[in-house]
Each structure stands twice: as structure tokens, then as C-alpha cells.
Amino acid sequence: MNIIKPKKKPKKRELTATQKAKNTRISKKRIFVENAFAGIKRFRITSDVIRCFRKDFKHLVFVLAAGLWNLHLFFNKRFNY
């Protein structure tokens, strides 16, 4: 996993046009990821406590919620009237 952070504006100076363009590209990708996490949060997986002693159960529930969100996006794009 790579973490890409936008370039911050230096004190008392502005960003160059190249840096602004790069920040725009980063923010466009970031919107997609943040919307995906917002969709997963609708299933309340991140706020509810999961009490299960199985080692990989929490990961499995998160993957399931992500799959449901992807299914929602698929049907939303396909049947968007």
C-alpha cells in the first residue's frame, strides 16, 4: 500500500502550477477511496463492536461489507435511469 499525500503550500509562497496539477490528480483519486469508505461505514461495521473470538472474523466482515458496497455500485451504474 502506498500513501500519497498532496504537496503543502510553503510559508509565504504559492505552489507551482505543476504541484497544483499533481495535487488535483491526487485529490481525484482520493475522492474515490473516501467515498468507498463512506459506503462501507453505512453498514456500521466501523462503529459497532463485533464480539467474536475467531481470529479472522472482523476482517471477513469488513471484506463482506466492501463486497456489498461494490455490488451496490455495480447495480447503481448498470440500472441508473
C-alpha positions as CSV (number, residue, x, y, z in Angstrom):
1,M,0.0,0.0,0.0
2,N,1.3,3.4,-0.9
3,I,0.3,6.6,0.8
4,I,0.4,9.6,-1.5
5,K,0.0,13.0,0.2
6,P,-0.6,16.3,-1.5
7,K,2.1,18.9,-1.5
8,K,1.6,21.6,1.1
9,K,2.0,25.2,0.4
10,P,5.2,26.6,1.8
11,K,5.0,29.6,4.2
12,K,4.6,32.9,2.4
13,R,4.8,31.3,-1.0
14,E,2.5,29.6,-3.5
15,L,2.6,26.2,-5.1
16,T,3.8,26.0,-8.7
17,A,1.4,25.1,-11.5
18,T,2.9,21.6,-11.7
19,Q,2.4,21.0,-8.0
20,K,-1.2,22.2,-8.1
21,A,-1.9,19.9,-11.1
22,K,-0.4,17.0,-9.1
23,N,-2.5,17.8,-6.1
24,T,-5.6,17.9,-8.3
25,R,-4.8,14.4,-9.6
26,I,-4.2,13.1,-6.1
27,S,-7.5,14.6,-4.8
28,K,-9.5,13.0,-7.7
29,K,-8.2,9.6,-6.7
30,R,-8.7,10.3,-3.0
31,I,-12.4,11.1,-3.6
32,F,-13.0,7.6,-4.9
33,V,-11.3,6.0,-1.9
34,E,-13.1,8.2,0.6
35,N,-16.5,7.5,-1.0
36,A,-15.8,3.8,-0.7
37,F,-15.0,4.1,3.0
38,A,-18.2,6.2,3.5
39,G,-20.2,3.5,1.8
40,I,-18.7,0.8,4.0
41,K,-19.5,2.9,7.0
42,R,-23.2,2.8,6.1
43,F,-23.1,-0.8,7.1
44,R,-22.0,0.4,10.6
45,I,-19.1,-2.0,10.6
46,T,-16.7,0.6,11.8
47,S,-18.8,1.8,14.7
48,D,-20.4,-1.4,16.1
49,V,-18.4,-3.7,18.3
50,I,-18.0,-7.2,16.9
51,R,-17.7,-9.7,19.7
52,C,-16.4,-12.9,18.2
53,F,-13.4,-14.9,19.2
54,R,-12.5,-16.2,15.8
55,K,-9.2,-14.6,14.7
56,D,-10.1,-13.5,11.2
57,F,-13.8,-12.8,11.6
58,K,-13.5,-9.0,11.8
59,H,-11.5,-9.0,8.6
60,L,-14.1,-11.2,6.9
61,V,-16.9,-8.9,7.9
62,F,-15.1,-5.9,6.5
63,V,-14.4,-7.7,3.3
64,L,-18.1,-8.7,3.1
65,A,-19.1,-5.0,3.6
66,A,-16.7,-3.9,0.9
67,G,-18.1,-6.5,-1.4
68,L,-21.7,-5.4,-0.7
69,W,-20.7,-1.8,-1.4
70,N,-19.1,-2.8,-4.7
71,L,-22.2,-4.7,-5.6
72,H,-24.3,-1.6,-4.8
73,L,-22.1,0.5,-7.1
74,F,-22.3,-2.1,-9.9
75,F,-26.1,-2.1,-9.8
76,N,-26.3,1.6,-9.4
77,K,-24.2,2.2,-12.5
78,R,-25.9,-0.5,-14.5
79,F,-29.5,0.4,-13.8
80,N,-29.2,4.2,-13.3
81,Y,-32.2,5.5,-15.1
